[in-house]
Amino acid sequence: MMFSDPLLTYSTYYDANTSYQFGLDLLRERYSGDGKQDFKEFENMFYEYVDQHNKIPTPLINIKARSLTWLSESTQIDELRASEKELIIIRSDLKDELDQGEHYLAIFDLRFATQMTAALSIARTFFVCAVLAFGSLFFSKDAHEIVILPIEQMIRKVNSIARNPIEAAQDEATTQAIANEIAGKKNPKSITE
């Protein structure tokens, strides 16, 4: 059971991406609004962010930073459930007449992580069911041998005594003699002493 938790957890196979917000923070800090050269560097950094975040298992679907927007052609945001997408929003610190508190927005597709987590949870459930089933089988076998069989033997003896007490006593004496004889053969020193 202890091995099932780390073995059947998503984080064992894939690291959680922490660059979502960090990359947007870098974009926000990079843009100071000073001229075309600064915007060109910002644009290069924007497309580098897009390229890097399309190579991960949870790819970028949509990003909007200042006047730049990128939208994935392969995935539509409306197709995803709330648990299958991650929305990162960062508000700009700059507020001037051109920038009315513009925000940076990125949406990521978490379907792979969600599906992988679901599959691992199902596998964990089957593992726990199998462990419980085998455990109950062994417990049932032990309970039968330790508890049920001795009770059945006692009931047979009580019924035998109830039917014919003299015959039951003779059977008990015969059984005891055979048991002593077998014990004597197993331990020959006790016979000679």
C-alpha positions, 0 to 999 in steps of 0.5 A, a space after each residue: 500500500 505504501 508503494 501505491 501512493 508515489 507510484 500512482 501519482 501524477 507528480 512522480 512522472 511529470 513536474 508541475 509547471 511553475 513557469 506560467 506566472 513567472 514568464 508573464 511576470 518577465 513579460 510585464 517587467 520587460 515592457 517599459 513603453 520606451 520606443 520601438 526597440 523596447 517593443 521589438 525585444 518585448 515582442 521577441 520575448 512574447 513569441 519565445 514564451 509562446 514557443 516554450 509553452 507549446 512544448 510542454 504537456 500542458 500547452 498554451 492555448 491563448 495569451 494576451 500581453 499588451 497589444 500582442 495576442 496569440 491563439 492556438 489553432 488546435 484547441 478551442 477554449 470553449 471545448 475545455 471544462 473548468 478543471 482542464 484549463 488554467 487561467 493566469 492574469 497579471 495586472 500591469 503596474 504601469 498606469 498612464 493615459 495609453 495603458 489603463 491598467 492593461 493586463 497580461 493573460 495566459 490560458 493553458 490546456 491541462 487536459 493531459 494532466 487531468 486525464 493522467 491524474 484520472 487514469 492514475 486514480 483509477 489504477 490506484 482504486 483497482 490496486 486498493 481493491 485487489 489488496 483488500 480482496 486478497 487480504 480478505 481471502 487470507 483473513 477468511 482462510 485463517 479465520 476458518 482454520 483458527 476459529 471455525 474448525 475448532 468450533 465444528 470439532 467441539 460441536 461434533 464431540 458434544 453431539 457424540 457425547 449426547 448420543 452415546 456417552 460411553 462410546 464417546 468416552 471410549 473413542 476419546 480414550 482410543 484417540 488419546 492412546 493413539 496420540 500418545 503413541 505418535 508422540 512417543 515415536 516422534 520423541 524416542 528418548 522419552 520412551 527409553 527414559 
